[in-house]
Amino acid sequence: MAKLKTSFFCQNCGTQYAKWQGQCNACKEWNTIVEEVIQKEEKSSWKPTSEVKKAPKPLKIAEIDSSQEVRMDTLDGELNRVLGGGIVPGSLILLGGEPGIGKSTLLLQISLKLPYKTLYVSGEESQKQIKMRAERITPEGDNCYILTETKTQNIFRQIQEMEPEIVIIDSIQTLHTDYIESTAGSISQIRECTAELIKFAKETNVPVILIGHITKDGTIAGPKILEHMVDTVLQFEGDRNHVYRILRSLKNRFGSTAELGIYEMQGSGLREVSNPSEILLSHREEELSGTAIASTLEGMRPLMIEIQALVSTAVYGTPQRSTTGYNAKRLNMLLAVLEKRAGFRLGTKDVFLNVTGGISVDDPAIDLAVVAAILSSNEDIAVGKDVCFAGEVGLSGEIRPVNRVEQRIQEAEKLGFATIFVSKYNKISIKNSFIKIVLVSKIEEVVEHLFG
């Protein structure tokens, strides 16, 4: 047996040190360096059944095959959208999220629907527990095989025997390899196990999906290098008090990172929400002040979201500024613009802002709706239920144009809105539209249209 060696690793960034020290030189965090026992053996972790490929040779860029590789359809429209059209063969996908949010449910549900031979490896649940969940989701799933194992050598042995087309690991923090003498979930174990899976995926062209735990700060547990090693990083977000879950891409080598997938958590699993505007808009009979509808975009998908604002007199003299789902600094900027350019005295009033549906939006095109909601609450005059907004507000009070405005207008028209406010500097070529397009250039014009 080889001589055991110890080394020191930063739990935050994974930097290795020869001896312990209080602060990490790389990420400047304190008390994150821990000692781990390591053992290096000259063994191959993944041994392909076929002959070892020859070493790659350099090619001219004109000689490289640039044909589009066929993606694997997951039969899940939301996941396909976030991934950029499906799973790329040989890719490594990392899915992170809070405990109990539904990561395992999502991947088990997808593996039961996949038309490909799928191996679902669980290091956290027994086969009976997974069977109980699978029966609740769907009784079918002839292509899904369940394996409860945490040792990578045993997992690769089963992979060689059954030759799956997709491998799902739940979770990467529970795996361990014999070639590293440290506990499962440690920095060195996570890094080594991920390296073995990457080698397997690239040599066999079999995609691997990993579930990753997250820390209390919301980042994926383990070294930061884990996110650099994989091809795609997905974040599964949501609130346990709400039934809706959001799947967004933080990193994607094969597609856009601006796409968004929305699911509804039900007793029978996760339901795809193909029309997100239905959950983001309140269904109310009477008109209430302080609400305005904004037309926003997440990737290629247009969304209609409801902005709620409450403006009240500050009781203790110091006004409060509170936001949910919106940038608080941008709210302060808009309030300053309203006070300076439009003459509204909001400096001594509390302002609370909320984006309904539990989502966070950073699209500047919702500025106009935020301004309309604040003024509606301040004047106690309701904005019409069939009115929506799409415009960015500048520091001089001008309404700036937004991108893909025609797509926003078409979404508003499809959902039955009668009027939409946009910047007059937008170039609009829509003809024969049933929605009234109001072109505005300053906040004063919006105030005049809405409140006279």
Secondary structure as the mmCIF struct_conf table of DSSP 4:
data_model
#
loop_
_struct_conf.conf_type_id
_struct_conf.id
_struct_conf.beg_label_comp_id
_struct_conf.beg_label_asym_id
_struct_conf.beg_label_seq_id
_struct_conf.end_label_comp_id
_struct_conf.end_label_asym_id
_struct_conf.end_label_seq_id
HELX_LH_PP_P HELX_LH_PP_P1 ALA A 2 LEU A 4
STRN STRN1 LYS A 5 CYS A 10
TURN_TY1_P TURN_TY1_P1 GLN A 11 CYS A 13
STRN STRN2 GLN A 16 TYR A 17
BEND BEND1 ALA A 18 LYS A 19
BEND BEND2 GLY A 22 GLY A 22
STRN STRN3 GLN A 23 GLN A 23
TURN_TY1_P TURN_TY1_P2 ASN A 25 CYS A 27
STRN STRN4 TRP A 30 TRP A 30
BEND BEND3 ASN A 31 ASN A 31
STRN STRN5 ILE A 33 ILE A 38
BEND BEND4 SER A 45 SER A 45
BEND BEND5 THR A 49 SER A 50
HELX_LH_PP_P HELX_LH_PP_P2 GLU A 51 PRO A 56
TURN_TY1_P TURN_TY1_P3 ILE A 61 GLU A 63
BEND BEND6 ILE A 64 ILE A 64
HELX_LH_PP_P HELX_LH_PP_P3 SER A 67 ARG A 71
STRN STRN6 MET A 72 MET A 72
HELX_LH_PP_P HELX_LH_PP_P4 ASP A 73 ASP A 73
BEND BEND7 LEU A 75 LEU A 75
HELX_RH_AL_P HELX_RH_AL_P1 GLY A 77 LEU A 83
TURN_TY1_P TURN_TY1_P4 GLY A 84 GLY A 84
BEND BEND8 GLY A 85 GLY A 86
STRN STRN7 ILE A 87 ILE A 87
HELX_LH_PP_P HELX_LH_PP_P5 VAL A 88 VAL A 88
TURN_TY1_P TURN_TY1_P5 PRO A 89 GLY A 90
STRN STRN8 LEU A 92 GLY A 97
TURN_TY1_P TURN_TY1_P6 PRO A 99 GLY A 100
BEND BEND9 ILE A 101 GLY A 102
HELX_RH_AL_P HELX_RH_AL_P2 LYS A 103 LYS A 113
BEND BEND10 PRO A 115 TYR A 116
STRN STRN9 THR A 118 SER A 122
BEND BEND11 GLY A 123 GLU A 125
HELX_RH_AL_P HELX_RH_AL_P3 GLN A 127 ILE A 137
BEND BEND12 PRO A 139 PRO A 139
TURN_TY1_P TURN_TY1_P7 ASP A 142 ASN A 143
STRN STRN10 CYS A 144 THR A 148
STRN STRN11 LYS A 151 LYS A 151
HELX_RH_AL_P HELX_RH_AL_P4 THR A 152 MET A 162
BEND BEND13 GLU A 165 GLU A 165
STRN STRN12 ILE A 166 ASP A 170
HELX_RH_3T_P HELX_RH_3T_P1 ILE A 172 THR A 174
STRN STRN13 HIS A 176 HIS A 176
TURN_TY1_P TURN_TY1_P8 ASP A 178 TYR A 179
BEND BEND14 ILE A 180 ILE A 180
BEND BEND15 SER A 182 SER A 182
TURN_TY1_P TURN_TY1_P9 ALA A 184 GLY A 185
BEND BEND16 SER A 186 SER A 186
HELX_RH_AL_P HELX_RH_AL_P5 ILE A 187 THR A 204
TURN_TY1_P TURN_TY1_P10 ASN A 205 ASN A 205
STRN STRN14 VAL A 208 GLY A 212
STRN STRN15 ILE A 214 ILE A 214
TURN_TY1_P TURN_TY1_P11 LYS A 216 ASP A 217
BEND BEND17 GLY A 218 THR A 219
STRN STRN16 ILE A 220 ILE A 220
BEND BEND18 ALA A 221 GLY A 222
TURN_TY1_P TURN_TY1_P12 LYS A 224 LYS A 224
HELX_RH_AL_P HELX_RH_AL_P6 ILE A 225 MET A 229
BEND BEND19 VAL A 230 ASP A 231
STRN STRN17 THR A 232 GLY A 238
TURN_TY1_P TURN_TY1_P13 ARG A 240 ASN A 241
BEND BEND20 HIS A 242 VAL A 243
STRN STRN18 TYR A 244 ASN A 252
TURN_TY1_P TURN_TY1_P14 ARG A 253 PHE A 254
BEND BEND21 GLY A 255 GLY A 255
BEND BEND22 THR A 257 ALA A 258
STRN STRN19 LEU A 260 GLN A 266
TURN_TY1_P TURN_TY1_P15 GLY A 267 SER A 268
STRN STRN20 GLY A 269 GLU A 272
BEND BEND23 SER A 274 SER A 274
TURN_TY1_P TURN_TY1_P16 PRO A 276 PRO A 276
HELX_RH_AL_P HELX_RH_AL_P7 SER A 277 LEU A 280
BEND BEND24 LEU A 281 LEU A 281
BEND BEND25 GLU A 285 GLU A 286
TURN_TY1_P TURN_TY1_P17 SER A 289 GLY A 290
STRN STRN21 THR A 291 GLU A 298
TURN_TY1_P TURN_TY1_P18 GLY A 299 MET A 300
STRN STRN22 ARG A 301 THR A 313
BEND BEND26 VAL A 315 THR A 318
STRN STRN23 ARG A 321 THR A 324
BEND BEND27 GLY A 325 TYR A 326
HELX_RH_AL_P HELX_RH_AL_P8 ALA A 328 ARG A 341
BEND BEND28 ALA A 342 ALA A 342
TURN_TY1_P TURN_TY1_P19 GLY A 347 THR A 348
STRN STRN24 LYS A 349 VAL A 355
HELX_RH_3T_P HELX_RH_3T_P2 THR A 356 GLY A 358
HELX_RH_3T_P HELX_RH_3T_P3 PRO A 364 ILE A 366
HELX_RH_AL_P HELX_RH_AL_P9 ASP A 367 GLU A 379
TURN_TY1_P TURN_TY1_P20 ASP A 380 ASP A 380
HELX_LH_PP_P HELX_LH_PP_P6 ALA A 382 GLY A 384
TURN_TY1_P TURN_TY1_P21 LYS A 385 ASP A 386
STRN STRN25 VAL A 387 ALA A 390
STRN STRN26 GLU A 392 VAL A 393
HELX_LH_PP_P HELX_LH_PP_P7 GLY A 394 GLY A 394
TURN_TY1_P TURN_TY1_P22 LEU A 395 SER A 396
BEND BEND29 GLY A 397 GLY A 397
STRN STRN27 GLU A 398 GLU A 398
STRN STRN28 ILE A 399 ARG A 400
TURN_TY1_P TURN_TY1_P23 ASN A 403 ARG A 404
HELX_RH_AL_P HELX_RH_AL_P10 VAL A 405 LYS A 414
TURN_TY1_P TURN_TY1_P24 LEU A 415 GLY A 416
BEND BEND30 ALA A 418 ALA A 418
STRN STRN29 THR A 419 SER A 423
TURN_TY1_P TURN_TY1_P25 LYS A 424 TYR A 425
BEND BEND31 ASN A 426 ASN A 426
BEND BEND32 ASN A 432 ASN A 432
BEND BEND33 PHE A 434 ILE A 435
STRN STRN30 LYS A 436 VAL A 440
BEND BEND34 SER A 441 SER A 441
STRN STRN31 LYS A 442 LYS A 442
HELX_RH_AL_P HELX_RH_AL_P11 ILE A 443 PHE A 451
#
